[in-house]
Amino acid sequence: MTGKRDAHERLPELIAAAVRVFTREGYRSARMSDVASEMGLSEAAIYRYVDSKEGLFVLAIRHALLLEDLPVGDLPLSPMPLAATVAEARVFITEVVPFGALADALSGPEPGDAAAELTTILRELFELQSRTREAADMLERSARELPEMADLLNAGIRAPVLTALTDYLTRRAQAGVLRHTPDTAVTARLVLETVTWFARHRFSDPDGAAIPAGLAQDTAVDALVHALVPAPGVAKVPVPAASAPVGAA
């Protein structure tokens, strides 16, 4: 450690090391010395960056959820309490979900090509899950031990995505451009879990980890599009709004 500038330059390395340790060990079992070993530093050196294990965890969570850029203030950092970070994260996620093609679909007219629209939505969701895989793994691991993290993961992150997907599937089924399914909320969960497995959870399975990213994405998207878009030549049958199934996200 040669100075404050060098320390700030190593903050991305610190965050990456913390994510790996918290994912592998869990929040309660993780030690600052474990993070120090990941970085090749002494435990005392870690405290020059951040003042506590909770502070390090919060720093990793805030960076993972894109709540802020890397801090540039004086070291050691003293991030806000975990509870405050969870509350801020829930507000932030509500403001940005839905996003991209899904947001456009929910605010725009019926598409000319339902298969193309759904394909774009699914590919964006897959790519987001792929980019945030390590951070999401850390959130899921910590949710087993920390009630506030379980609440953030389930009610704060998954619920808004499922709500948006359910709304989208319901609208397109009512328009007759996507298949009517027994319950759109359950179908939305099927969509999300399928994309999540192929984008992220396949890495927990040796056989799944061997599937190339492009093939994993193409397979998941192809299966879901063919399951939800009526085959060519099949007449569109709009579903009356009153009979559209509604389930809890």
ABEGO torsion letter per residue (X at the ends): XAEAAAAAAAAAAAAAAAAAAAAAAEAAABBAAAAAAAAGBBAAAAAAABABAAAAAAAAAAAAAGABBBBABBOBBBBBBAAAAAAAAAAAAAAAOBBEAAAAAAABBBBABAAAAAAAAAAAAAAAAAAAAAAAAAAAAAAAABAAAAAAAAAAAAAAAAAAAAAAAAAAAAAGABBBBABAAAAAAAAAAAAAAAAAAAAABAAAAABBAAAAAAAAAAAAAAAABBBBGBBBBBBBAAABBBBBX
